[in-house]
Amino acid sequence: MQNEASTADQNADNLRRAAIDRSVKGPVLFLFTNAAFWLMASTLMGFIAAVKLVSPGFMDWGSWLTYGRLQPAHIDALVYGWGIQAGLGVALWLMARRTAVVLKGGQGTLITLGVLWNIAVTVGIFGILGGGNRSIEWLEFPQGVWPVMLGIFVVYAFKIVSMAAKPDRTEGFMVSTWYILAACLFFPWIFITANSLLNNMELGALGAAINSWYVHGVILLFFVPIGVGSAYYFIPKITGQPIHSAQLAQMGFWMLVILGGWTGMQRYIGGPLPAWMPSIGAMAGVLLLIPVGVVGLNHHLTTLGQHSQVGSSPTLRFTFFGALFYPVSGLVLALLSASWSGMALQFTHAWYGYQIVAVYGFFSMCVFGAIYYIVPRLAGCEWLSVRLIRNHFWFSVYGIGTIVVTSVVGGIQHGGGLNDVANWNSSFWGVVMNSRPYISARAVAWALILWSNFWFLIHLMLMVAGLGRRSSAPTLLSHDHEDLPVTEGAKA
Amino acid sequence: MTDFRTFVLKLVAAFGAPWLLLIVWPSISYQSLAPIAYNKDKGDELDGAYMFPMSSVNHSGATIYAQEGCAQCHSQMIRPPQMGLDAWRKGWGQDQSDRPAEPTRATVLRDYVGEKYAYLGVSRIGPDLANAGYRFENATQVHLHLYEPKAVNPWSTMPSYKHLYIVRKQQGPDSTKALPLVGTAYAPRDGFEVVPTPEAEQLAAYILSLKRDYPIPGSKALAAAPAKK
């Protein structure tokens, strides 16, 4: 970005960046490391749960590991342990960089709150496994946990938002900033609404509808903004090209924000709700194709001509594929929402596919990209091994691709088994048997991802411990550990 | 600074609209949902009003249902016939025969009044349970299914909920609560018997109480009163 600036200016810039990075180093690295641990835990539980879906006798060690408890624990570890924690880390760093605000004090508090967050998630996960499961999707944690999580999130969000409210660099109020502000504002709003209504009011079937709205809200108004915001920051940063179109960026953002809150109740289309509720959700779910497509197009046009860098820069490679998964997740959501396909896919494996493509395929890939960029700048050393990064990338892409494809295709077959009129008097035998190959593939895919996440966690912990490569050149994928000058932007 | 303020206000407005109209207002108006009166002129055969038959649902059993995560694989809602096969699927309604004369009635909002939270379900890896109360003749059948699903359907991928049952030494004559496992591959050792814990009994009572096809006012085709069990 500063290619044309004079050397003196560049040095001043680098010093300023280094000061910003130093000020958020502790909390951000803490969040990333713990999040990576939860990601591995979630992957492990995902693997065991998938095996159990085929063979319930596997690891039959009493009540703790039955599918009905393990599956929500797997998803909640992914959402709260990994997703929100890593998302907050990215948001904090990104906002500090965008606004050029050096965090003055409070790092200790943020780390303490981070510890508390992890304790809360641990209590929640063990609560589910130990018999405190509330069976409210994504809110299965025992009741006492949510106020703690809310409080911690609000403190983090307040820090991030106040950076944007009093920036040291006003021209930083750009696309990434919008998305991160939206995520910081909307998550507590959705979280407190869903929890206070579902815990305190008798809502019957409406409760299930609100629950579905909550799940879609967290995906569309927290995970999507963090992922897209991060992609909007790193794609221009690494390709050295400005965001292609400001109008497309505006449109993609505001349509997402306007439609996101209406989405969710289409999940129970045909169910015991006033018909306008699922209908409006279905409409919003399909209309979301527009902002999703617009953002995808904008990212594509920004990368145009610089695709070779996808091969060399780990950050761009992960971000690019994360950004590719965004339209895919939009498409799966539209399929689940449109009434003709939604009814066929209702209550099938396709729903699992949507959760994974949105939270893992899209959001997590973008966050991996961000982590590969941020951590060297905070830890003061470079990633140790190209091979480990490649390993992480390919296993993630193929693993997630497999899970999403088998879940959606398996979902179509599952839906056929449930809804085909020829099956009106058949037992569930056919549905069970037809799902087996897809679920087995899911188990294999989680096992592969587990392998790559294990090495990602080790790699990250070595970096955080300061045991990375001492070098002035970043670790790029195209050539092994050569100290060549690169265009990625000098390390501060 | 003003940029920031207008931006946040726009965000609040964009999200506030669905929040109020889709979530807050329906939640408040749900609290005053009134019974609907039957109307003989419209073909209803019943007198009085549709009075929320599920309001006597077994709440402690529902807690066990949640705790075991049953909703991960079992839904509890019937879609209307034009929206899927639910209404005609064997065993999903009151009529357990192969060819029910009438489709099972689609569930409506009022069928769930009295339940704090309705477990409409995550997926249908197993059959729907909206009317599971008709599916089982008595608690023993439910217990058998929970204790060892493979004893009922050898191909079942439902996990066994053995932890809700106690295997104990037989004391005196057979306990009336003991599960009829003798002669099956899942029978306990000689001199032992399997009895449900209080949790299992609550869960079974909950499942047996799931009957959501009581006639609703104004639907002539569905006006036949359910047989009393």
Interface residues (C-beta under 8 A of the other chain):
Chain A: K52 L53 V54 S55 P56 D60 G62 S63 T66 Y67 G68 R69 Q71 P72 G131 G132 N133 R134 S135 I136 E137 E140 A164 A165 K166 T170 F173 W178 L181 A182 L185 F186 W189 T193 L197 L198 M201 E202 L203 G204 A205 L206 G207 A208 I210 N211 W213 L221 W254 V257 I258 G260 G261 W262 M265 Y268 I269 G270 G271 P272 L273 P274 M277 I280 M343 A344 Q346 F347 T348 H349 W351 Y352 H414 L418 N419 D420 V421 N423 W424 N425 S426 S427 F428 W429 V431 V432 M433 S435
Chain B: M1 D3 F4 F7 V8 K10 L11 V12 A14 F15 A17 P18 W19 L22 I23 V24 P26 S27 Y30 Q31 Y65 A66 Q67 E68 G69 C70 A71 Q72 C73 S75 M77 R79 P80 M83 G84 L85 W88 R89 K90 D98 R99 A106 T107 V108 L109 D111 Y112 V113 G114 E115 K116 Y117 A118 Y119 L120 G121 V122 S123 R124 I125 G126 P127 N153 W155 S156 T157 M158 P159 S160 Y161 K162 H163
